[in-house]
Amino acid sequence: MQEQKGKIRALCISEARGTVKQAVPKVTLLKDYGIEGDAHAGNWHRQVSLLAEEQVVAFNQRIAASKAGIAPAVAGTFGENILLSGLDLRNLPVGSILKAGTVVLKLSQIGKECHSHCQIFHRVGDCIMPREGVFATVEQGGILTTGMDITVELPSPNAPLRAAVMTLSDKGSVGQRVDTSGPQAAKMLAQAGYEVVEQVLLPDVQGKIERELKRLADSWQVDLFIPTGGTGMSPRDVTPEATLAVATRNVPGIAEAIRAGSMAITKRAMLSRGVSVLRHSTLIVNLPGSKKAVEEALEMVLPTLEHGIRLAKGTDGECGRT
């Protein structure tokens, strides 16, 4: 595989959130934390933000062509810590390793949802960071300076698969019921070798479910997403509708297998409306909302899912038999 190489064009920090980042000649990165002195550093998954210089150039060309008299964007305008050139950041897979000097970064998120528009958006009606920016954690610290080369190593095709679990429960989301189905799903996934990157608890609200499905499938690029609950016939059960709304391809056999296997346990399994789909290369499988039902369903399908997921990712061979 040909090595991908870029160059660091600028390094930027801000001492307080909500303030513009300023360019500095060098920064110190701390393992599992981020850039020393930067307000966005901390024990979370977006310790360092990166943006391609080519996207800033394209943005400036657009505002120049508009003749709106807007000042061009400079390093730090969009809140990035590292501005670099020569790498197509937006199309790197999550899990990619970026190295510069002794510093090792691991790509953790592609883009982000913009909840409150930044100053640049209010000035020109656009901000490229939510679309084009990427985020990373610091795997190994060190010092970065402007002008350093930065290289990329793509994730191994055999790397552990990444999963997320989401429980849908009106009562659980407000603390009126203890969630046992989500933790059971996470436990079984971890035992099967998956890296469970997030567990979410939400009310049965279709819009919120859709946003979370998109966030973890698109920005976090999880390989397997397990929503539990909301698959019945109650008016509040909208998990299948939310799942189908974000799907790019249908994978009905998994949901059918769960229903067929569950029929041997309880005839009420026929009332389940759970679906199984792909959103790009993320497999989403709806499960019932009880701990027992989650355990039974995953025992039925979990041994087969990895092969399907790797087929969707293009890292496994065909499943036909001779």
Secondary structure, 3 states (H helix, E strand, C coil): CCCEEEEEEEEEECCCCCCCCEEECEEEEECCCEECCCCCCCCCCCCEEEEEHHHHHHHHHHHHHHCCCCCCCCCCCCCCCEEEECCCHHHCCCCCEEEECCEEEEEEEECCCCCCCCHHHHHHCCCCHHHHCEEEEEEECEEEECCCEEEEECCCCCCCCEEEEEEECHHHHCCCCCCCHHHHHHHHHHHCCCEEEEEEEECCCHHHHHHHHHHHHHHCCCCEEEEECCCCCCCCCCHHHHHHHHCCEECHHHHHHHHHHHHCCCHHHHHCCCCEEEECCEEEECECCCHHHHHHHHHHHHHHHHHHHHHHHCCCCCCCCC
